[in-house]
């Protein structure tokens, strides 16, 4: 057998064809899905809601199904359908304002209304891109898919659920207190500033506990605190446990707004969205602290 000494070396490592979606898509998927459905359902609560508004709900459901297939690498229907649907979805969304009988402005000035619509369009751009990419025949999703799953322990799932429920209960209790028992005395123990501080502290603690359980078997091979900070700041280990408490608070806000608020659409979208984003940013700090403390225990030389 002749061996060519000039032949390039061959590796025993073979590509396995695994596909893995970025964690950013999953972080984006859940909040945007909640916002879309909450907004659409709140519009249907109005007495003047008609066929066009129910078509919007149907289009939202179909878009969510396609987005789910893109994020979780699932084959749903066929590529051409999603390209056609994307065109319909954009055209229908652009023309919806002219066909619905609902008052979408709800007292907003033209400047604020169009600014809000522009922000909503920017937020929806990743969804449009996902549906476009999902509808391409060359997308490897339609050829071969091998999902790579990370097993989450039952106790970690329980912790995630408890932090979510804690957020729901905490916000509803605070909202009921402010509505029925709140005194005009701003210097009291439960003043508005102190209540806000309480929510922030609970958000940090909840994310810290969730991160600790989610990452309890992971030791990051980085020992300098500065390097560790940049390694885990935007990692999956930080982002995933951070969302459950803010989503719980937002869900409590949603329930309370549907029951007591008159301007439900504005309250859910403007106030609720801002609160969700703010609490999530705060929770990232708690999640980072949880990972850092855990890594100190698993890596004593840190």
MIDOSE-1310 file (N, C-alpha, C; in nm, 2 decimals, decimal comma, always signed):
residues 302
xxxx	+0,09/-0,12/+0,00/+0,00/+0,00/+0,00/+0,09/+0,13/+0,00; +0,07/+0,21/-0,10/+0,15/+0,33/-0,11/+0,08/+0,45/-0,03; +0,17/+0,52/+0,05/+0,12/+0,63/+0,13/+0,18/+0,76/+0,08; +0,10/+0,85/+0,04/+0,15/+0,98/-0,01/+0,19/+1,07/+0,10
xxxx	+0,32/+1,10/+0,11/+0,37/+1,18/+0,23/+0,32/+1,32/+0,22; +0,27/+1,36/+0,09/+0,23/+1,50/+0,07/+0,08/+1,52/+0,09; +0,01/+1,41/+0,12/-0,14/+1,42/+0,13/-0,17/+1,49/+0,26; -0,28/+1,57/+0,26/-0,31/+1,64/+0,39/-0,36/+1,54/+0,49
xxxx	-0,34/+1,57/+0,62/-0,39/+1,48/+0,72/-0,54/+1,48/+0,73; -0,60/+1,36/+0,76/-0,74/+1,35/+0,77/-0,78/+1,34/+0,92; -0,89/+1,41/+0,94/-0,94/+1,41/+1,08/-1,04/+1,30/+1,10; -1,05/+1,24/+1,22/-1,15/+1,14/+1,25/-1,28/+1,21/+1,30
xxxx	-1,28/+1,34/+1,31/-1,40/+1,41/+1,36/-1,49/+1,44/+1,24; -1,62/+1,40/+1,24/-1,71/+1,41/+1,13/-1,82/+1,51/+1,18; -1,86/+1,59/+1,08/-1,97/+1,68/+1,11/-2,10/+1,60/+1,13; -2,17/+1,63/+1,23/-2,30/+1,55/+1,26/-2,42/+1,62/+1,21
xxxx	-2,41/+1,74/+1,15/-2,52/+1,80/+1,09/-2,62/+1,86/+1,19; -2,58/+1,88/+1,31/-2,67/+1,93/+1,41/-2,70/+2,08/+1,39; -2,82/+2,12/+1,41/-2,86/+2,25/+1,40/-2,90/+2,30/+1,54; -2,86/+2,42/+1,57/-2,89/+2,48/+1,70/-2,92/+2,63/+1,69
xxxx	-3,04/+2,67/+1,73/-3,08/+2,80/+1,72/-3,02/+2,89/+1,83; -2,99/+3,01/+1,81/-2,93/+3,10/+1,91/-3,03/+3,12/+2,02; -2,98/+3,13/+2,14/-3,07/+3,15/+2,26/-3,14/+3,28/+2,25; -3,08/+3,38/+2,18/-3,15/+3,51/+2,16/-3,29/+3,49/+2,10
xxxx	-3,30/+3,40/+2,00/-3,43/+3,38/+1,94/-3,53/+3,33/+2,04; -3,49/+3,24/+2,13/-3,59/+3,19/+2,23/-3,62/+3,30/+2,34; -3,52/+3,38/+2,37/-3,55/+3,49/+2,46/-3,65/+3,59/+2,39; -3,64/+3,61/+2,26/-3,73/+3,70/+2,19/-3,86/+3,64/+2,17
xxxx	-3,87/+3,51/+2,15/-3,99/+3,44/+2,11/-4,10/+3,46/+2,22; -4,07/+3,43/+2,34/-4,18/+3,43/+2,45/-4,23/+3,57/+2,48; -4,15/+3,67/+2,50/-4,21/+3,80/+2,53/-4,29/+3,86/+2,41; -4,24/+3,84/+2,29/-4,32/+3,89/+2,17/-4,44/+3,82/+2,15
xxxx	-4,44/+3,69/+2,18/-4,57/+3,61/+2,17/-4,67/+3,65/+2,27; -4,63/+3,67/+2,39/-4,72/+3,72/+2,50/-4,78/+3,85/+2,46; -4,69/+3,95/+2,42/-4,74/+4,08/+2,38/-4,84/+4,08/+2,27; -4,81/+4,00/+2,17/-4,90/+3,99/+2,05/-5,04/+3,94/+2,09
xxxx	-5,04/+3,83/+2,17/-5,17/+3,77/+2,20/-5,24/+3,85/+2,31; -5,17/+3,91/+2,40/-5,24/+4,00/+2,50/-5,30/+4,12/+2,43; -5,23/+4,18/+2,34/-5,28/+4,29/+2,26/-5,40/+4,26/+2,18; -5,39/+4,15/+2,11/-5,50/+4,11/+2,02/-5,62/+4,07/+2,09
xxxx	-5,61/+4,00/+2,20/-5,72/+3,96/+2,28/-5,79/+4,08/+2,35; -5,70/+4,17/+2,39/-5,76/+4,29/+2,46/-5,84/+4,37/+2,36; -5,80/+4,37/+2,23/-5,88/+4,44/+2,13/-6,01/+4,38/+2,11; -6,02/+4,24/+2,12/-6,14/+4,17/+2,10/-6,24/+4,19/+2,21
xxxx	-6,19/+4,25/+2,32/-6,28/+4,28/+2,44/-6,38/+4,39/+2,41; -6,34/+4,48/+2,31/-6,42/+4,59/+2,28/-6,55/+4,55/+2,21; -6,65/+4,63/+2,23/-6,78/+4,60/+2,18/-6,79/+4,61/+2,02; -6,70/+4,70/+1,97/-6,70/+4,73/+1,83/-6,61/+4,64/+1,75
xxxx	-6,56/+4,53/+1,82/-6,47/+4,44/+1,75/-6,55/+4,36/+1,64; -6,49/+4,34/+1,52/-6,56/+4,28/+1,42/-6,48/+4,17/+1,35; -6,52/+4,13/+1,23/-6,45/+4,02/+1,16/-6,30/+4,05/+1,13; -6,27/+4,17/+1,10/-6,13/+4,21/+1,07/-6,04/+4,18/+1,20
xxxx	-6,10/+4,21/+1,31/-6,02/+4,19/+1,44/-6,00/+4,04/+1,47; -6,10/+3,96/+1,44/-6,08/+3,82/+1,46/-5,99/+3,76/+1,35; -5,98/+3,82/+1,23/-5,88/+3,77/+1,14/-5,74/+3,81/+1,19; -5,73/+3,92/+1,26/-5,60/+3,96/+1,31/-5,55/+3,85/+1,42
xxxx	-5,65/+3,80/+1,50/-5,62/+3,70/+1,59/-5,57/+3,57/+1,52; -5,64/+3,53/+1,42/-5,61/+3,41/+1,34/-5,47/+3,43/+1,28; -5,44/+3,55/+1,22/-5,31/+3,57/+1,16/-5,20/+3,57/+1,27; -5,23/+3,62/+1,38/-5,13/+3,61/+1,49/-5,10/+3,47/+1,53
xxxx	-5,20/+3,38/+1,54/-5,18/+3,24/+1,57/-5,09/+3,17/+1,47; -5,12/+3,20/+1,34/-5,05/+3,13/+1,23/-4,90/+3,18/+1,24; -4,88/+3,31/+1,26/-4,75/+3,36/+1,26/-4,67/+3,30/+1,38; -4,74/+3,29/+1,49/-4,67/+3,23/+1,61/-4,63/+3,08/+1,58
xxxx	-4,72/+3,01/+1,51/-4,68/+2,87/+1,48/-4,56/+2,86/+1,39; -4,55/+2,95/+1,29/-4,44/+2,95/+1,20/-4,31/+3,00/+1,27; -4,33/+3,10/+1,36/-4,21/+3,14/+1,44/-4,16/+3,03/+1,53; -4,26/+2,96/+1,59/-4,22/+2,84/+1,68/-4,14/+2,74/+1,60
xxxx	-4,18/+2,71/+1,47/-4,11/+2,61/+1,39/-3,97/+2,66/+1,36; -3,96/+2,79/+1,34/-3,82/+2,85/+1,31/-3,73/+2,84/+1,43; -3,78/+2,88/+1,55/-3,70/+2,89/+1,67/-3,66/+2,75/+1,72; -3,76/+2,65/+1,71/-3,73/+2,52/+1,77/-3,71/+2,41/+1,66
xxxx	-3,68/+2,46/+1,54/-3,63/+2,37/+1,43/-3,73/+2,26/+1,40; -3,86/+2,30/+1,39/-3,96/+2,20/+1,36/-4,01/+2,22/+1,21; -4,04/+2,11/+1,15/-4,10/+2,12/+1,01/-4,26/+2,13/+1,03; -4,31/+2,24/+0,99/-4,45/+2,27/+0,99/-4,50/+2,32/+0,85
xxxx	-4,59/+2,24/+0,79/-4,64/+2,27/+0,66/-4,52/+2,26/+0,56; -4,51/+2,36/+0,47/-4,40/+2,36/+0,37/-4,35/+2,50/+0,35; -4,23/+2,52/+0,29/-4,17/+2,65/+0,28/-4,25/+2,76/+0,21; -4,31/+2,72/+0,09/-4,38/+2,82/+0,01/-4,50/+2,88/+0,09
xxxx	-4,56/+2,80/+0,17/-4,68/+2,85/+0,25/-4,63/+2,97/+0,33; -4,51/+2,96/+0,40/-4,47/+3,07/+0,49/-4,43/+3,19/+0,42; -4,38/+3,18/+0,30/-4,35/+3,30/+0,22/-4,47/+3,37/+0,18; -4,57/+3,30/+0,13/-4,70/+3,36/+0,09/-4,77/+3,42/+0,22
xxxx	-4,76/+3,35/+0,33/-4,83/+3,40/+0,45/-4,76/+3,53/+0,50; -4,62/+3,53/+0,49/-4,55/+3,65/+0,53/-4,60/+3,77/+0,45; -4,61/+3,76/+0,32/-4,66/+3,87/+0,24/-4,80/+3,91/+0,29; -4,89/+3,82/+0,30/-5,02/+3,85/+0,35/-5,02/+3,92/+0,49
xxxx	-4,93/+3,86/+0,58/-4,93/+3,91/+0,71/-4,88/+4,06/+0,72; -4,78/+4,10/+0,64/-4,74/+4,23/+0,64/-4,84/+4,33/+0,57; -4,90/+4,28/+0,46/-5,00/+4,37/+0,40/-5,12/+4,38/+0,49; -5,17/+4,28/+0,55/-5,28/+4,28/+0,63/-5,26/+4,37/+0,76
xxxx	-5,14/+4,36/+0,82/-5,10/+4,44/+0,93/-5,10/+4,59/+0,90; -5,05/+4,62/+0,78/-5,04/+4,76/+0,73/-5,17/+4,82/+0,71; -5,27/+4,74/+0,66/-5,40/+4,79/+0,62/-5,50/+4,77/+0,73; -5,46/+4,71/+0,84/-5,56/+4,68/+0,95/-5,62/+4,80/+1,01
xxxx	-5,54/+4,91/+1,02/-5,60/+5,03/+1,08/-5,71/+5,09/+1,00; -5,71/+5,07/+0,87/-5,81/+5,14/+0,78/-5,94/+5,06/+0,77; -5,94/+4,93/+0,82/-6,06/+4,84/+0,81/-6,12/+4,82/+0,94; -6,05/+4,83/+1,05/-6,11/+4,80/+1,18/-6,20/+4,92/+1,23
xxxx	-6,30/+4,89/+1,31/-6,39/+4,99/+1,37/-6,34/+5,03/+1,51; -6,23/+4,97/+1,55/-6,18/+5,00/+1,69/-6,10/+5,14/+1,68; -6,11/+5,20/+1,80/-6,03/+5,32/+1,81/-5,89/+5,29/+1,86; -5,79/+5,27/+1,77/-5,66/+5,23/+1,81/-5,58/+5,34/+1,88
xxxx	-5,62/+5,46/+1,86/-5,54/+5,57/+1,91/-5,56/+5,59/+2,06; -5,69/+5,57/+2,10/-5,73/+5,59/+2,24/-5,68/+5,72/+2,31; -5,70/+5,83/+2,24/-5,66/+5,96/+2,29/-5,52/+6,00/+2,27; -5,43/+5,91/+2,21/-5,30/+5,95/+2,18/-5,29/+6,06/+2,07
xxxx	-5,19/+6,15/+2,08/-5,17/+6,25/+1,97/-5,11/+6,18/+1,85; -5,12/+6,24/+1,73/-5,07/+6,18/+1,61/-4,92/+6,15/+1,63; -4,84/+6,24/+1,69/-4,70/+6,22/+1,71/-4,67/+6,09/+1,79; -4,74/+6,08/+1,90/-4,72/+5,97/+1,99/-4,77/+5,84/+1,93
xxxx	-4,88/+5,85/+1,86/-4,94/+5,73/+1,79/-4,84/+5,67/+1,69; -4,80/+5,76/+1,60/-4,71/+5,71/+1,49/-4,57/+5,67/+1,55; -4,53/+5,73/+1,65/-4,41/+5,69/+1,72/-4,42/+5,55/+1,78; -4,54/+5,52/+1,84/-4,57/+5,39/+1,89/-4,57/+5,29/+1,78
xxxx	-4,64/+5,32/+1,67/-4,64/+5,23/+1,56/-4,51/+5,20/+1,50; -4,42/+5,30/+1,50/-4,28/+5,28/+1,45/-4,21/+5,18/+1,54; -4,22/+5,20/+1,67/-4,15/+5,11/+1,76/-4,20/+4,97/+1,75; -4,33/+4,96/+1,74/-4,39/+4,83/+1,72/-4,34/+4,76/+1,59
xxxx	-4,32/+4,83/+1,49/-4,27/+4,78/+1,36/-4,12/+4,73/+1,38; -4,04/+4,81/+1,45/-3,90/+4,77/+1,47/-3,90/+4,65/+1,56; -3,98/+4,64/+1,66/-3,98/+4,52/+1,74/-4,02/+4,39/+1,67; -4,11/+4,41/+1,56/-4,16/+4,30/+1,49/-4,06/+4,25/+1,38
xxxx	-3,96/+4,33/+1,35/-3,87/+4,30/+1,24/-3,80/+4,16/+1,25; -3,75/+4,12/+1,37/-3,70/+3,98/+1,39/-3,80/+3,88/+1,35; -3,93/+3,90/+1,39/-4,03/+3,80/+1,35/-4,05/+3,79/+1,20; -4,05/+3,90/+1,13/-4,06/+3,90/+0,98/-3,94/+3,83/+0,92
xxxx	-3,82/+3,85/+0,98/-3,70/+3,79/+0,92/-3,71/+3,64/+0,95; -3,76/+3,60/+1,07/-3,77/+3,45/+1,10/-3,87/+3,38/+1,00; -3,98/+3,44/+0,97/-4,08/+3,38/+0,88/-4,02/+3,38/+0,74; -3,94/+3,48/+0,70/-3,88/+3,48/+0,57/-3,78/+3,37/+0,56
xxxx	-3,69/+3,36/+0,66/-3,59/+3,25/+0,66/-3,65/+3,12/+0,67; -3,76/+3,10/+0,75/-3,83/+2,97/+0,76/-3,89/+2,93/+0,63; -3,93/+3,03/+0,54/-4,00/+2,99/+0,42/-3,90/+2,97/+0,30; -3,77/+2,98/+0,32/-3,68/+2,95/+0,22/-3,65/+2,80/+0,20
xxxx	-3,66/+2,76/+0,08/-3,64/+2,62/+0,05/-3,49/+2,57/+0,09; -3,40/+2,66/+0,09/-3,26/+2,63/+0,12/-3,23/+2,62/+0,27; -3,33/+2,66/+0,35/-3,31/+2,65/+0,49/-3,29/+2,51/+0,53; -3,18/+2,48/+0,61/-3,16/+2,34/+0,64/-3,26/+2,28/+0,73
xxxx	-3,35/+2,36/+0,79/-3,46/+2,30/+0,87/-3,54/+2,20/+0,79; -3,56/+2,22/+0,66/-3,64/+2,14/+0,57/-3,56/+2,01/+0,52; -3,44/+2,00/+0,55/-3,36/+1,89/+0,51/-3,33/+1,79/+0,62; -3,25/+1,83/+0,71/-3,21/+1,74/+0,82/-3,21/+1,82/+0,95
xxxx	-3,27/+1,76/+1,05/-3,28/+1,83/+1,18/-3,24/+1,73/+1,29; -3,15/+1,77/+1,36/-3,11/+1,69/+1,48/-3,11/+1,79/+1,60; -3,21/+1,78/+1,68/-3,22/+1,88/+1,79/-3,13/+1,84/+1,90; -3,07/+1,94/+1,96/-2,98/+1,92/+2,07/-3,05/+1,98/+2,19
xxxx	-3,10/+1,90/+2,28/-3,17/+1,94/+2,39/-3,09/+1,94/+2,52; -3,12/+2,03/+2,61/-3,05/+2,03/+2,74/-3,16/+1,99/+2,84; -3,13/+1,88/+2,91/-3,23/+1,83/+3,01/-3,22/+1,92/+3,14; -3,34/+1,97/+3,18/-3,36/+2,05/+3,29/-3,42/+1,97/+3,40
xxxx	-3,36/+1,97/+3,52/-3,40/+1,88/+3,63/-3,54/+1,93/+3,68; -3,61/+1,83/+3,74/-3,75/+1,87/+3,79/-3,75/+1,98/+3,89; -3,65/+1,98/+3,98/-3,64/+2,08/+4,08/-3,62/+2,22/+4,02; -3,54/+2,22/+3,91/-3,52/+2,35/+3,84/-3,64/+2,40/+3,78
xxxx	-3,72/+2,31/+3,71/-3,85/+2,35/+3,66/-3,94/+2,40/+3,76; -3,94/+2,34/+3,88/-4,03/+2,38/+3,99/-3,99/+2,52/+4,04; -3,85/+2,55/+4,04/-3,81/+2,68/+4,08/-3,85/+2,78/+3,98; -3,84/+2,75/+3,85/-3,89/+2,84/+3,75/-4,03/+2,88/+3,76
xxxx	-4,11/+2,77/+3,79/-4,26/+2,79/+3,80/-4,29/+2,87/+3,93; -4,22/+2,85/+4,04/-4,24/+2,92/+4,16/-4,20/+3,07/+4,15; -4,09/+3,10/+4,08/-4,06/+3,24/+4,06/-4,16/+3,31/+3,97; -4,22/+3,24/+3,87/-4,32/+3,30/+3,79/-4,45/+3,33/+3,87
xxxx	-4,49/+3,23/+3,95/-4,61/+3,24/+4,03/-4,59/+3,35/+4,14; -4,47/+3,36/+4,19/-4,44/+3,46/+4,29/-4,45/+3,60/+4,23; -4,41/+3,62/+4,10/-4,42/+3,74/+4,04/-4,57/+3,78/+4,02; -4,65/+3,68/+3,98/-4,80/+3,71/+3,96/-4,86/+3,75/+4,09
xxxx	-4,84/+3,67/+4,20/-4,90/+3,70/+4,33/-4,85/+3,84/+4,38; -4,72/+3,86/+4,37/-4,67/+3,98/+4,43/-4,73/+4,11/+4,36; -4,74/+4,11/+4,23/-4,79/+4,22/+4,16/-4,94/+4,24/+4,19; -5,02/+4,14/+4,20/-5,16/+4,15/+4,22/-5,18/+4,20/+4,36
xxxx	-5,11/+4,15/+4,46/-5,12/+4,20/+4,60/-5,09/+4,35/+4,61; -4,98/+4,39/+4,54/-4,94/+4,53/+4,54/-5,04/+4,62/+4,47; -5,10/+4,57/+4,36/-5,20/+4,65/+4,28/-5,32/+4,66/+4,37; -5,37/+4,56/+4,43/-5,49/+4,57/+4,52/-5,46/+4,66/+4,63
xxxx	-5,34/+4,66/+4,69/-5,31/+4,75/+4,80/-5,32/+4,90/+4,76; -5,26/+4,92/+4,64/-5,25/+5,06/+4,59/-5,39/+5,11/+4,55; -5,48/+5,02/+4,51/-5,61/+5,06/+4,47/-5,71/+5,08/+4,58; -5,70/+5,00/+4,69/-5,80/+5,01/+4,80/-5,74/+5,06/+4,93
xxxx	-5,61/+5,04/+4,96/-5,57/+5,07/+5,09/-5,45/+5,17/+5,09; -5,41/+5,22/+4,98/-5,30/+5,31/+4,98/-5,33/+5,45/+5,03; -5,25/+5,50/+5,12/-5,27/+5,63/+5,17/-5,19/+5,73/+5,09; -5,24/+5,86/+5,09/-5,17/+5,96/+5,02/-5,04/+6,00/+5,08
xxxx	-5,01/+5,95/+5,20/-4,88/+5,98/+5,27/-4,77/+5,91/+5,19; -4,69/+5,99/+5,12/-4,58/+5,93/+5,05/-4,46/+5,89/+5,14; -4,46/+5,93/+5,26/-4,35/+5,90/+5,35/-4,37/+5,77/+5,43; -4,48/+5,70/+5,40/-4,51/+5,58/+5,47/-4,41/+5,46/+5,44
xxxx	-4,42/+5,35/+5,51/-4,34/+5,24/+5,49/-4,36/+5,18/+5,35; -4,49/+5,18/+5,31/-4,52/+5,12/+5,18/-4,56/+5,23/+5,08; -4,47/+5,33/+5,07/-4,49/+5,43/+4,97/-4,46/+5,38/+4,83; -4,49/+5,45/+4,73/-4,47/+5,40/+4,59/-4,32/+5,37/+4,57
xxxx	-4,23/+5,46/+4,61/-4,09/+5,44/+4,59/-4,04/+5,31/+4,66; -4,09/+5,29/+4,79/-4,05/+5,17/+4,86/-4,11/+5,04/+4,79; -4,23/+5,05/+4,74/-4,29/+4,94/+4,67/-4,21/+4,90/+4,54; -4,17/+5,00/+4,47/-4,09/+4,98/+4,35/-3,95/+4,92/+4,39
xxxx	-3,89/+4,96/+4,50/-3,77/+4,91/+4,55/-3,79/+4,76/+4,59; -3,90/+4,73/+4,65/-3,94/+4,59/+4,69/-3,95/+4,50/+4,57; -4,01/+4,55/+4,46/-4,02/+4,46/+4,34/-3,88/+4,44/+4,28; -3,80/+4,54/+4,28/-3,66/+4,53/+4,22/-3,59/+4,42/+4,30
xxxx	-3,59/+4,43/+4,43/-3,52/+4,34/+4,52/-3,57/+4,20/+4,50; -3,70/+4,18/+4,49/-3,76/+4,05/+4,47/-3,72/+3,99/+4,33; -3,71/+4,08/+4,23/-3,67/+4,04/+4,10/-3,52/+3,99/+4,10; -3,44/+4,06/+4,17/-3,29/+4,01/+4,18/-3,28/+3,88/+4,25
xxxx	-3,35/+3,87/+4,37/-3,35/+3,75/+4,45/-3,40/+3,63/+4,37; -3,51/+3,65/+4,30/-3,57/+3,54/+4,22/-3,48/+3,49/+4,11; -3,42/+3,58/+4,04/-3,33/+3,55/+3,93/-3,20/+3,48/+3,99; -3,16/+3,52/+4,11/-3,04/+3,46/+4,17/-3,07/+3,32/+4,21
xxxx	-3,19/+3,29/+4,27/-3,22/+3,15/+4,30/-3,24/+3,07/+4,18; -3,31/+3,12/+4,08/-3,33/+3,04/+3,96/-3,20/+3,01/+3,89; -3,11/+3,11/+3,88/-2,98/+3,08/+3,81/-2,90/+2,98/+3,89; -2,91/+2,99/+4,02/-2,83/+2,90/+4,11/-2,87/+2,75/+4,08
xxxx	-3,00/+2,73/+4,07/-3,05/+2,59/+4,04/-3,03/+2,55/+3,90; -3,04/+2,64/+3,81/-3,02/+2,61/+3,66/-2,88/+2,58/+3,63; -2,78/+2,64/+3,70/-2,64/+2,62/+3,67/-2,56/+2,55/+3,78; -2,63/+2,48/+3,86/-2,56/+2,42/+3,98/-2,45/+2,32/+3,95
xxxx	-2,46/+2,26/+3,83/-2,36/+2,16/+3,79/-2,26/+2,21/+3,69; -2,26/+2,34/+3,67/-2,17/+2,40/+3,57/-2,06/+2,49/+3,64; -1,94/+2,46/+3,61/-1,83/+2,54/+3,65/-1,76/+2,60/+3,53; -1,76/+2,74/+3,52/-1,70/+2,80/+3,41/-1,55/+2,80/+3,42
xxxx	-1,48/+2,76/+3,32/-1,33/+2,75/+3,33/-1,26/+2,88/+3,31; -1,31/+2,98/+3,38/-1,25/+3,11/+3,38/-1,24/+3,16/+3,52; -1,12/+3,20/+3,56/-1,10/+3,23/+3,70/-1,08/+3,38/+3,73; -1,05/+3,46/+3,64/-1,04/+3,60/+3,67/-1,18/+3,66/+3,66
xxxx	-1,22/+3,74/+3,76/-1,36/+3,79/+3,77/-1,40/+3,88/+3,65; -1,31/+3,95/+3,59/-1,34/+4,04/+3,47/-1,37/+3,95/+3,35; -1,29/+3,84/+3,33/-1,31/+3,75/+3,22/-1,44/+3,67/+3,24; -1,46/+3,64/+3,36/-1,59/+3,56/+3,39/-1,71/+3,65/+3,36
xxxx	-1,70/+3,78/+3,40/-1,81/+3,87/+3,37/-1,85/+3,87/+3,23; -1,75/+3,89/+3,14/-1,78/+3,90/+3,00/-1,82/+3,77/+2,94; -1,78/+3,66/+3,00/-1,81/+3,53/+2,95/-1,96/+3,49/+2,97; -2,01/+3,53/+3,09/-2,14/+3,48/+3,13/-2,25/+3,59/+3,12
xxxx	-2,21/+3,72/+3,09/-2,30/+3,83/+3,09/-2,42/+3,80/+3,00; -2,39/+3,76/+2,87/-2,50/+3,74/+2,77/-2,51/+3,59/+2,74; -2,47/+3,50/+2,82/-2,48/+3,36/+2,80/-2,62/+3,31/+2,83; -2,65/+3,19/+2,78/-2,77/+3,12/+2,80/-2,80/+3,10/+2,95
xxxx	-2,69/+3,07/+3,02/-2,70/+3,05/+3,16/-2,75/+3,17/+3,24; -2,73/+3,29/+3,19/-2,77/+3,41/+3,25/-2,91/+3,45/+3,20; -2,93/+3,44/+3,07/-3,06/+3,49/+3,01/-3,18/+3,41/+3,05; -3,17/+3,28/+3,05/-3,29/+3,19/+3,06/-3,35/+3,21/+3,20
xxxx	-3,28/+3,20/+3,31/-3,34/+3,21/+3,44/-3,39/+3,35/+3,48; -3,36/+3,45/+3,39/-3,39/+3,59/+3,43/-3,54/+3,63/+3,39; -3,60/+3,55/+3,31/-3,73/+3,60/+3,25/-3,85/+3,56/+3,33; -3,84/+3,46/+3,42/-3,97/+3,41/+3,48/-4,03/+3,50/+3,57
xxxx	-3,96/+3,56/+3,66/-4,02/+3,66/+3,75/-4,08/+3,78/+3,68; -4,01/+3,84/+3,59/-4,07/+3,95/+3,51/-4,19/+3,91/+3,43; -4,19/+3,79/+3,38/-4,32/+3,74/+3,31/-4,43/+3,72/+3,41; -4,40/+3,68/+3,53/-4,50/+3,67/+3,63/-4,56/+3,80/+3,67
xxxx	-4,47/+3,90/+3,69/-4,52/+4,04/+3,72/-4,61/+4,09/+3,60; -4,56/+4,07/+3,48/-4,64/+4,11/+3,37/-4,77/+4,04/+3,36; -4,78/+3,91/+3,38/-4,90/+3,84/+3,38/-5,00/+3,89/+3,49; -4,94/+3,92/+3,61/-5,03/+3,99/+3,71/-5,08/+4,12/+3,67
xxxx	-5,00/+4,20/+3,60/-5,04/+4,33/+3,55/-5,15/+4,31/+3,44; -5,13/+4,21/+3,36/-5,23/+4,18/+3,26/-5,37/+4,15/+3,32; -5,37/+4,06/+3,42/-5,49/+4,01/+3,48/-5,56/+4,13/+3,55; -5,48/+4,21/+3,63/-5,53/+4,32/+3,70/-5,59/+4,43/+3,61
xxxx	-5,52/+4,45/+3,49/-5,57/+4,55/+3,40/-5,70/+4,51/+3,33; -5,71/+4,38/+3,30/-5,84/+4,34/+3,24/-5,96/+4,35/+3,34; -5,93/+4,34/+3,46/-6,04/+4,35/+3,56/-6,07/+4,49/+3,60; -5,97/+4,57/+3,62/-6,00/+4,70/+3,68/-5,97/+4,82/+3,59
xxxx	-5,88/+4,81/+3,49/-5,85/+4,93/+3,41/-5,95/+4,95/+3,30; -5,97/+5,07/+3,27/-6,06/+5,11/+3,16/-5,98/+5,12/+3,03; -5,86/+5,17/+3,03/-5,78/+5,18/+2,91/-5,69/+5,06/+2,91; -5,75/+4,95/+2,88/-5,67/+4,82/+2,89/-5,56/+4,81/+2,79
xxxx	-5,59/+4,85/+2,67/-5,49/+4,84/+2,56/-5,37/+4,92/+2,59; -5,38/+5,04/+2,63/-5,27/+5,13/+2,65/-5,19/+5,08/+2,78; -5,27/+5,03/+2,88/-5,20/+4,99/+3,00/-5,12/+4,86/+2,98; -5,17/+4,77/+2,90/-5,10/+4,64/+2,88/-4,98/+4,66/+2,79
xxxx	-4,99/+4,74/+2,69/-4,88/+4,76/+2,59/-4,78/+4,86/+2,64; -4,82/+4,98/+2,68/-4,72/+5,08/+2,71/-4,66/+5,06/+2,85; -4,75/+5,05/+2,95/-4,70/+5,04/+3,08/-4,64/+4,90/+3,11; -4,72/+4,79/+3,06/-4,68/+4,66/+3,08/-4,55/+4,62/+3,01
xxxx	-4,53/+4,67/+2,89/-4,41/+4,64/+2,81/-4,29/+4,70/+2,88; -4,30/+4,83/+2,92/-4,19/+4,90/+2,98/-4,15/+4,83/+3,11; -4,25/+4,79/+3,19/-4,23/+4,72/+3,32/-4,16/+4,59/+3,29; -4,20/+4,51/+3,19/-4,14/+4,39/+3,16/-3,99/+4,40/+3,12
xxxx	-3,97/+4,50/+3,04/-3,83/+4,52/+2,99/-3,74/+4,56/+3,11; -3,79/+4,65/+3,19/-3,71/+4,71/+3,30/-3,68/+4,60/+3,40; -3,78/+4,52/+3,44/-3,76/+4,41/+3,54/-3,67/+4,30/+3,48; -3,67/+4,28/+3,35/-3,58/+4,18/+3,29/-3,44/+4,22/+3,30
xxxx	-3,42/+4,35/+3,28/-3,28/+4,40/+3,29/-3,23/+4,39/+3,43; -3,32/+4,42/+3,53/-3,28/+4,41/+3,67/-3,25/+4,26/+3,70; -3,34/+4,17/+3,65/-3,32/+4,03/+3,67/-3,19/+3,97/+3,62; -3,14/+4,03/+3,51/-3,01/+3,99/+3,46/-2,90/+4,00/+3,56
xxxx	-2,91/+4,11/+3,64/-2,81/+4,13/+3,75/-2,82/+4,02/+3,85; -2,94/+3,99/+3,89/-2,96/+3,88/+3,99/-2,91/+3,74/+3,93; -2,94/+3,72/+3,81/-2,90/+3,59/+3,74/-2,74/+3,59/+3,74; -2,68/+3,70/+3,70/-2,54/+3,70/+3,70/-2,48/+3,68/+3,84
xxxx	-2,53/+3,74/+3,94/-2,49/+3,71/+4,08/-2,50/+3,57/+4,12; -2,61/+3,50/+4,08/-2,63/+3,36/+4,11/-2,52/+3,28/+4,05; -2,49/+3,30/+3,92/-2,39/+3,22/+3,85/-2,25/+3,25/+3,91; -2,22/+3,38/+3,94/-2,09/+3,41/+4,00/-2,07/+3,35/+4,13
xxxx	-2,17/+3,35/+4,22/-2,15/+3,29/+4,35/-2,14/+3,14/+4,34; -2,22/+3,08/+4,25/-2,21/+2,93/+4,23/-2,07/+2,90/+4,17; -2,02/+2,98/+4,08/-1,89/+2,94/+4,03/-1,78/+2,96/+4,13; -1,80/+3,05/+4,23/-1,70/+3,06/+4,34/-1,70/+2,93/+4,42
xxxx	-1,81/+2,87/+4,43/-1,82/+2,75/+4,51/-1,76/+2,63/+4,44; -1,79/+2,62/+4,30/-1,74/+2,51/+4,22/-1,59/+2,53/+4,18; -1,55/+2,66/+4,18/-1,41/+2,69/+4,15/-1,34/+2,76/+4,26; -1,29/+2,70/+4,36/-1,24/+2,77/+4,48/-1,12/+2,86/+4,45
xx	-1,05/+2,84/+4,34/-0,94/+2,92/+4,30/-0,98/+3,05/+4,24; -1,11/+3,08/+4,22/-1,16/+3,20/+4,16/-1,12/+3,32/+4,26
